[in-house]
Amino acid sequence: MRYFILLISFVLYSCSNNATLQTYFVENSESSEFFTIDIAPSILKTDALTLTSEETAALEAFKKMNILAFKKDSINDDKYKSEMTKVKAILKDEQYESLIKYGSNTNGAAIYFAGETDKIDEFVLVANQDEAGFAIVRILGDDMDVNHVMTLFQLLQKSNVDMEQLKPLQQFIK
């Protein structure tokens, strides 16, 4: 009987109502007000590049990128504010540590990470503009560090990016 109670307690604890970015992405992925895209490491066409050991390590640590965007218009201002409140509440969870914030609450960006400073599992970039909406970018990997993410952004600039993967994002922004 004691094991049964422990099992039930564990299940109830596991199913708690604590929102995560993962559940937020899943819950909103089918909404017409949101846009989602998953980007694989294959977006970086690095075959023709000679990679440094740092670049190779960054690519090996990078697993995927998820983007969720909310496009604000003249009729969904209340929904925009409500969704931003939800996102901010999720990022206040102790699993996320703030790296940097830029701008204000209405127009700005912030970077967070989850994991240990030398073994980061997730980087999160949240950018919002009061007139346009907001976007959340999750960079997922294994044992990443800040240098890996910076290196990935540099590789984005110098590699031949597979624009086919980004076409849905381009359509959403129009």
N, C-alpha and C positions, 0 to 999 in steps of 0.2 A: 504494500500500500504506500509506503514511504517513497518508493521509486516512482510510482504513478503520480504522486503529488509533485515530486521534483520534475518529472517530465512535463506535466501540465504547466507548472510555473515557468519552465524554460520556454515552452511554446508561447505562452502568453507574453513573456518578456521579449521574445524574438519578434512577435507581431505587434510591438508597441507602435504608437502613432507618431514616432519621431520621423519627421520628413527628412529625406536625404536628396541630394541632387539627382541621384540615379532615379528615385521614384518620381521626382518632379519632372524629369525628362520624359519618363515613360507615361506618366499621367497626361502630359500635354502634347505628346507626339502626334496624336490624332486630331487635335483641335485645329480648326481652320484659322484661328488667330495666331497660331505658332507655326514656325518652320523648324524642322530638324534635319540635320545631315550628319552622317557618320563618315569620317575621312580616315582611310587606311594609310599606313606608312608608304604604300605604293604611289601616293600622290607625288612624292619626291622622286623624280626620275634622276637618280644619281649615277646611273651606269656609266655615263661618259665623263664623270668627275673622278679625280684622284682625291680620295678622302683621307683626312688626317686621322690619327688614332682617336682624337676627341670626337670627331664627326661620326666615326664608326661606332663608338661607344654610345653616343646620343641616339643614333638610329636603332641600335640594338635595344636600348631601354624604352624607346617609344613604341607603344602598342596601337593606339588609335586616338582620334580626336572626335569629340562630339560637339556639335553646335546646336543651340536652341535659341531662336530669336522670336521676339514678340514685336510685331509692327503696329505701332500706335497710329490711330487715325482720329478724326473728329468725334466719332461716336463711342470709342472704347476707352476714354480717359479713366473712368472709375476702375475698369478691369486692369488697365496698365498699373495704376497705383496699388491695387490689391495684389497683383502678381509680383511687383517689386518688393512689397512688404514680405511676401512669402519667401522670396529668394534671399532677402537680407536676414530673415529669421533662420533659414537653413544655414547660412554662412556664419552665423553667430555660434553654431554648435562647436563644442570644444575640439572636434576632429579637424576643423579648419583653422589654419593660422594665417593671419593677414601678413602679406609681404609688403605691399605698397598700395597707396590710394592716391588718385589724382583727380582733381576737379572737385565738384560739389555733389550733393545728393541728387540734383536734377540733371547734371551733365558731367559725367566723369567715368572713371574706370578704376577697378581694383583687382589686385591679383592675390590669390590665396593658394595655400597648398595643404595637402593632407598626407600625413606620414611623418617620418623623422627627417631632419634637415638633409641628411646624406642618403636617405632611402625614401624618396618621395614617390608616392603612388599616383598622385593626382595633382595637377596644377589647374587652377580655375581662374579664368579671366572674365570679369563681368563689366560690360560697358553699357552705359545708358545715356540717352539723350531725350530730354523731356518731350521734344517735339516728334521724335522719330520712333522711340521704343527702346528696347534693350536686347542684348545678346549675351549668352553665356557660352564660353568656350571651355570645354574640359579636355585637358591633355592627359591621357592615361598611359601609364607605363610601369615598369618594374625597376625599383631602386634608382630612380632618376635623382638628379640634383639640379640646382638652379642653372649651373653651367650647361647641362644637357638641353634645357629649354632654350636658352639663349643661342646655343649652337644650332638647334632645330630651326629657329627663326632665321639665322644666317643661311642655313641650307635652303630654306624656302626661297630666299632671294637669289641664290646662285644656281639653283637646280632648275631643270626644265619641269615645271609643275604641270601635272595632268589636269588640264582645265575642264575635262569632261566631268570629273568628280565635283567640280564647283558650279556647274551650270544651274542646278536647282537653287543655289544661293544667289546667283546673279539674277534669276527670274524673280525671286522674292524681294530683292532690294529695289527693283524697278517700280 
